[in-house]
Amino acid sequence: MGFAAVLRHWREIKDNFRIAQDALRSEKPDTLILIDYPSFNLRMAEFCRRYLPDTRIIYYIPPKVWAWKRRRVHRIARLCDQVLGIFPFEPAFYAKYGYTCTYVGNPTVEELDRYAEKSQITNHKSRITNRKSQISHMIALLPGSRESEIRHCLPKMLAAAQRFPDYDITVCAAPGITDDFYTPYLSHTRATLTRDTYGTVQTAAAAIVNSGTATLETALLGCPQVAVYHLACPHLIGWIRWAQPMLFSIRHFTLVNIIAGKQVIRECIANEFTVNKVAGELQRLLTDEAYQKEMLASYEHLSEVLGSQPASSTAAGIITSLPSAKPADRASRR
């Protein structure tokens, strides 16, 4: 999100730390469950371990230490009694360092399975195979969930999609952002707005997707896609690519490619996020049947790798069945 946003909200962030710390001191919980957000949660874990040594700490959706800052894996293992991951490769990653992580399933798969039940689709894999008879003459645009992302991404997405006059264009609105916010971008275009993201993506001929969880959702819905991402200083992308082996532990930036371990979808990141490059990839997605078939086959494999176990109930079952951790047990892991 950038350092400026953090600085602007620093007082609020400090207040939130204090509120959380006061609540922990007051409630003295048996179990503290951390969910994502490592910059906040790891500090809360440190505080809890110091002042509430008998509280059991569970990290659900742990930091992406497999991507960067690998050294944090030792801090997480020292602070937490249980780590519950949402990516199938995480247990092996933790095992390399002598720690344990349990894969509980992926929340995106679980959410899409619920959608599949409502749509009377038998299972998550059939979303991909069954969509072939449902494809419409439409391009879906998923410009992100934050206003800043939409401002930077949507104009280029629209410009690329409008190069295909035979296709309708549907912009998928994000929860929490009003329709009025999109109006200036959609005026003078033939694009329409929808809040039925899953239904739209499932029937779209192709999609342009802002990098994030949406790329995984789009893959599991079986829609060919190109991923985009805006960076404030796009000219630095050359340096980032050069320095990638030193900064990052992965070769790709989107969840689809990371989980697959190869390039399944094209990533138009920073200076590669141009109207021409996105339109060129969109042309290939819409016209190259062999390319489409290869991408959908990779989607099916991705679906198999993720599995179908419900992440939330699996995680809850593990959390409620664990015995209270003993301080001596934690000390032995330090």
N, C-alpha and C positions, 0 to 999 in steps of 0.2 A: 504493500500500500504506500510505501515511501516514508522517509523520515519526517517530512514536513507535517503529514497528518498526525503522526505520533506526538510531535512537539505541540501542535495546536490543542491536542486533547490530553496533554500530560497531567494537568491538574485533575481532570476527571478520572484518568487512569489511576493516579495515586489514591484518589478517594475510593475507587473500587477495590484496590488492594486492601485499604484499611477496613472497608465494610466486610470483605470476605474474611479477613483475619479476625475481626471482632466476632463474626458469626461462628467461626471455628472454635475460638476460645469459649464462647458462650454455650454452644451446643455440644461440644466434645463428641463428635460423631464416632460411631463404631467403624464406619467405612466412609472414605472420601473417594468419590469417583471423578476422575479428571477426563474431560472430553475435548480432544483436539487442543487448539490455542496454546502452544507450548510456552510462549513468552510470558503468559500469565500463569498457566497451570504449574509449570515447573517451580516457579517462585512460591506458589501456594503449597506445593509438595514439600519444599525445603522448610517452610514455616511450620507445616503440620508435623513433619518429622522431628523438628526441634522442640516444639512446645506440646505436642500430643503424640508421644512415641508409641502409644498403644493403639492408635487409629490405623486401621488397615487402608492402604492406598492402592487404588486400581486405576490404571490408565487405559481408557477405551478410546480408540483412534489415536494412537501415539504419534509423536512428531515423525516426520518423514526423514529419519536419520539415514535411511538408505540412499537418499538423494544428495544430501549435503549435511555438513556438521556431524560427521559420524561419531565424533568423540562424545556426543550427548548420549550415546547408547549406554555408556558407563554410568552417567548421572541418573538416567531413567531407571536402570537396574538397581542402583543403590537406593533410590527413593521409593520405588514401587514394589508392592507385594505381588502384583499380577499385571501383565501387559496383554491387552486384547487387541489384536491387529485386524484390519479390514482388507488387507491384501495378502494373497496366498503365498507370496515369496518372503513375507516378513519373518515367519518362524525360522527359516533357514538363515536369514541375515543375523538374527539375534544369536542363533546357535553358534555362528562363527566366533562370537566373542564369549561364548560360554554361558549365555543367558537364555531364558525361556520366554517365548512369546506364543500366544495361542491365536490361531486364525479362527474367527467366529463367523465368517461370512461377510459379505459386502452390503452395506445399507442401501446402495443404489439398486442392487439386484432385488433386495427385499421389497423396495418401494415399487419397482416395476412389476414384480410378481403380483402385488396387490392390484395394480392397474390391469394386469393380464386377466385376473379373475373377474374384474368388472367387465372387461371386454370379451369375456368368454373364450380366452385363449388358454389352452391347456397347461402350458408351462413356459418358462422364460426363454428356452431355446426356440420354441415355435414362433416367437415374435419375429425372429429373423427369417425363418423359412416360409412363414405364412404371409409375409407382407407382399410377396411378389404379385399377388392377385389384387392388391389394394393400392398400388402406386398411382398417384395422381400427377397431373402436369403442373407441378408446383415446386418451388424452391423455398426451403425454410431457413430463416435467419434467427440465430440465437446469439444476441449481442452481449450477453452477460447479465449479472444480477445486481450490479452497482451502477449508479448514475454515471460515475466517471468512466467506467468501462464502456457504457452505451454511447456516451458522447464521442469517444475516440474510435469505436469500432463500427457503429451502425452506418455512418455515412459511406464508408468504404464498402461495406457489405452490400448496401443498396446499389451503389454504383456498379459493382461487379455483377450482381444479379440482374440488373436492368439491361445488361448486354444480351439477355436471352428473352426476346420479346414474346416467344411462344409459351413461356412459362409464367404462371402466376407467382407472386411473391408474398409470403406470409411471415410477418415478424412475430416471434414468440415473446410476449411480455413477461417480465420477471415479477414474482410476488412482491408486494410492498411498494411497487412503483406504479403510479397512476397512469391511466391512458393519456392524460393531458401531456405528460412528459414526452411521449413519443410523437405527438402531433406535429411539431415543427419539422421533424425528420421525415415523416411520411407524406406531408403535403407536397404536391407537385410530383409525386411518384404514383405508381400503380399498386403499391404494396398495401396490404391490409394487416390489421393487428388481431392477435388471438391470445387467449389465455389457456387454450387447450394445447399445451406444448407437446405432450406425449402423443395425442391423436394426430397432431400436425406432422410431427417428425416421422411417425410410423408410416404415413402415407406419402411423404414428400419424395420426389425423385432424387433430391440431393439436399444437403444442408451446409451452410457456412456457420461455424460454431466457434464462439469465443472459448479459448482453452480453459479447462476446469472440469468439474464433475459432469458438465453438460456433454463433453466429448464421450465419456463413458456411457451416459444415458443414450446418446444418439447411436452409439455402436450396438448397445444391447437392444435397441429398437430396430436395428437392421437398416439404418439409413446411410448411404454413402456420404462422406463428409470431407471437408477441408477445415482444419483448425487454424485460427488466427489468434494473435495476441499483440497488444500495443505496449510498447515501452516508451518511457518519456524521452530517452536519448537513443533513438534507433541506430545512430551511427556507431554506437559502441558494440553493436552485435558482432562485428568482426572480431573485436577483442574478446568478447564473451565466448565465441566459438573457439578461438585459439586457446583461451584459458580454461575451457570447460573441463578438461581432465583434472585440473588442479582445484577448481571450485566445486564441481559436481561429480557425483559417483555414477551418473547415468548418462546415456547418450541421447535421450529424447526428453521432451518437455511435457507431452500430453499423457494422460493416464492410459489411454488406449495403447500407445506405443510402449510405454514403460512396462505395463503388465505383460504385453505380448513379447517384449524383449526384442522388438524389431520395428521398422517403420511400416505401419499398417495404413495410417492416414498421413497426408502431407501436413507439415507444420509451417505456416507462414508467420514467422515471429519477427517482431521489430522491423528492421529495414526490408525484410522479405514480405511484410504485410503491405502489399500494394494492390491497387485495383487490377492491374494487368496480371499479376501472378495468381491472385485469387480467381479471377475470371478464367485464366488458362486452366487451372486445376478443375474448376467447375465444368468447363467444356469437356474435359476428359471423363469426369464422373458421369456426365449426362450421355456421352456418346460411345465410350469404350466399354463394350460389354465384358470383355475379358478382364479388364481392370476392375469393374464392378464385381464380377464373380469372385475374383481373388480377394477383394476387400471383405465381401460377405462371408467367405470361407474363414477368414481370419477372425471375423466377429464371432462366428460359431465356436471356434476354438477358444476364444476369449471367454465366452459364456461358460464353456465346460470347465475352464481353469478356475473361474470364480465360484462355481458350484451354485447350489440353490438353498443352502441352509439359511434360515432367518437370523440375521446378525443380531438384532436387538434382543430377541428372546433367548438366543444362545448365550449372549453376553450376560444377560440378567440371570440366567440359570447358573452360570459359573460363579458370578459374584455372590449370589445368595447361598451357594453350597460350600463356599470356602470357609474353613475354620478361621477364627481370629488369629492374625499373625502375632507371633511373640517377639518382643524386642530382641531376644537372643538370636532368633532366626535372622533378623535384619542385620544385626551386627556381624554375623558370619559372612554376609555378602559384601561388606564394605571393603 
